[in-house]
């Protein structure tokens, strides 16, 4: 498999200040792990993205949200909500973040690569249509999903798999009434942001196209992995996606300071393989994976690398 790596120096320039867990070092340790293995790095299709346009962002967000974010930087504000700290470089980083997910879609759809990983920050899955939230400014995966549907006529049905330790409330909300996008989240519950119960399953025409699998703190990794596999089988029986996105948070790792789940690198590889097998059967292997959480700087780089190794296998 040819795997693309999408990266940009602006991702490191989003400065959240001392002590913030969503630190620029997250990007650096990921890139060090990937570039430190010369042969592996050379085998990846390397892509530098452009900024997402306002129009692309507003396919998933309201005009008011875009203008509010833009105005925050113009007015020198230092945060968008209690958790979402920003700096002068953060607006560019957020546009390159959404643009990175878009570039990954183009790479996969135009067969420059079979699948892609976006080493992105700021993350995106908490950003709602109307608001920044939980370290997230724009919802990278949601922007890319809408872009894929709007740009490529062969993309009608989209699946989004979110295995971050925190529920992807923003992504869920954006697509909650949309039957063309199936959103699946497996996350610790109850935990931030407090959403993601089993009863949240979509509304209107989108009823049944949201699946939440909440996990108790300290659930054994083998149980979580088995539950994940069963959920993917259930979703695959309901729909055949034309492209699959992964909101790839690695904060469900045993060592992560912001979660209490127990996954380790082999578990992430196994889950990656489960998604890839589904993609190979349903959509020609088209998978776009975007970094979300993951806050242990000692383990994050190697965990991400193991995920990409599986993508490229």
Steps between C-alpha positions, in 0.01 A plus 500: 500500500619852423435724797517878484622710791358852505693747715576871522729716718204715606369206706790553740451879512157477664620604847270411790731627773676340800335197657232450235471131402438576131856621461713558188724217621225257400569576135874487550507156666279358224721639225818390678368145525411493130805681361739319734444180303651605168385208286149513642476878449621475141233240430221741589339731246585838649244778455507865603146643509361842422266698723134408486293778350222665697249330271639153572492565875144633484380177340521362858482819708279805511617828351465649848743247646761572234467874551511463878825302478650741249400795721653345810842507338450847357409625848793330672295262715692212658225236517180395326359312798628393841715223348575630151801728533625685191800702389577724202589198284194295594261630232740401222559166674126433519457573127798281412351232729172490310700532179709201600193280528384629161841426345478146637163453329645619169799267534277199559239589239758580233692180582819675598470275807277217617439660838626795700587622847488869593743588782280794586453745779290665623270197519140534387237256623360716782446803277127533432340672203467813713786498753862415574530260793736265682830600329324495158447802271363354176382142460762361261329168430158659450641759260676224304191277492289781355779584255513138382125490443495834321808449281478135398179368350589143597495595869146486633524301822764578762594313818684676783663280765601686817705305755623797704452454876264801489170497314508681165204719584576757230513248219188328628308827512599609151369177346227407749216547249694391191431145375797514260759507783528222757675612818636242745672593826655268758606701805529509876169585666413692703788729407554832326294641330217302665329393177506169316246276670360200317169683465654762271436339162410783263180686425263558212631348179825426683340279762705182528812644334672588826637225725658564837675228697587645842769316696546503876831619639759222529321272251744226401664558163389161364140581587519842337665359188240222470221753547649715226516209257138406572387859447676523163335175392162642598559826314628315191175303492305828489696706248773488237711816520676659204777631727587448868646762732666422832505760775816342636535606860763306694398616848327168570857370540585336831758770578302809402449765770159613369326164486445183699480233231764235438578467131860448389675515163406146387136578575510810281660296224224243531228766487670659200499163325130455575423834334728426205341160440160670491633768266653240267163325477287811461684792343825394338699553818434875520586601858593848627624509859540828690676544832274606786610447862800328657692680772779278632804643324706191586269258317304701242760495224544123497126440535427717197780328309351158575165622366663621179700179465170311500351742247798438271493121535 
